[in-house]
Amino acid sequence: MATMKIKVGDTVKVIAGKDKGKEGQVLKVDHKNGRVVVKGVNMITKHNKQSAQNPNGGIVNVEGSIDVSNVMYVKDGVATRVGFDVVDGKKVRVAKKANNAVID
């Protein structure tokens, strides 16, 4: 798989699926499977068994992962494609819609 253009901490917008249009921050990136976990997106119900750490058990809502192809990076409130460029001899991510503005 090619390099991931989305990193932990990025703000992204969901462009496909049941949560289309929602924005959130990336909490986790799975490079091997090409998936990301976005805060407040793709909420799933998880049943927790009783244990020493969780004496009551119970049902909790947690974020599920979604495919990285279903999210777009958000720069200044606008969803944009991300590319790579070489600036001062260093490879950096750039936002295409923001006139190739350097992200990091």
N, C-alpha and C positions, 0 to 999 in steps of 0.2 A: 504494500500500500504506500502511496505517496505521503509526503510529510503533511501533518495536520496543520491547518491554517487557523484553527480555533484553540485557544488556551484557557486554562483555569483563570477565572476572574473577568473574562471578557463579557460584555453585554451582547446578547444575541436576540434575534427575533425568529420565531417559529414560522416557517413559510409553507408547511404542509402538515396534514394530520388533524386530529381532533382539537388541538390547542393552537391552530393557525391564528396568527396575529398577536399572540402573547409575547411579551419580552421578559427576559430574566437574565440573571448572572450565571455563568457556567461554574458549577460546583466541582465537577469531576470529569476527566477526559480518559476514555479507554482507547488507546492508540491501536491496540491489537484488533479490536472488533469495529473500530470506526464509530464509536458512540459517545455521546455526551450526556451528562445529567445537568439539567437547567432548573434553577430555583423556581418552584411554583408551577412547573410544567409537567404534564404526564403523571399526575398524582395517582398512585395505586394504593390499595388497601393491603396492609400486611398484618398477619396474625402472629402475635408474639406468645411463645410458650412461657409458663412460669419458670423462673430460675432464681438464683441467689441475687443477681443484679436487678432482676425485675420480678419481685415477689407476687404481683397481681396478674402479670401477663396482660393480655388485652389486644385491642385492635388499634392500629395507628395508620395514618396516611403518610406516605413517603414519596419522594420523586423517583420515577422510573427513568431509565435511559432512553434516549431517542437517537436515531441515526444522525450523524453529523451533516449529511446532505440535506436534512430538513431544517437547518438553521442558517441564518445569515448574520454576520458581524454587524453591529450597529455603531456608527460613528456620527456623533453630533445629532442623534435622533433619526438618522437615515440609514436604512439597511443597505449595505454595500458589499461588493465582492472583495475578497482579500487576495493579494498577490505578493510576490517577493521581488525585491530590488536590491541592488548593491549600492550602498551609500558609504562613502569614505572607506571602501574596501571591506565593508561588513554587510552581511546578508540581513535584511530587515523586512518586516511585514509592512505592506502599504495598503491603504484603502483606495480602491479604484475610483469610486464616485466622488471622493474628496480630493480630486486632482493629485492622486498618488501621495497623499499625506502619510507620513511615517507613523505607524502605530506604536512600535517599540523597537 
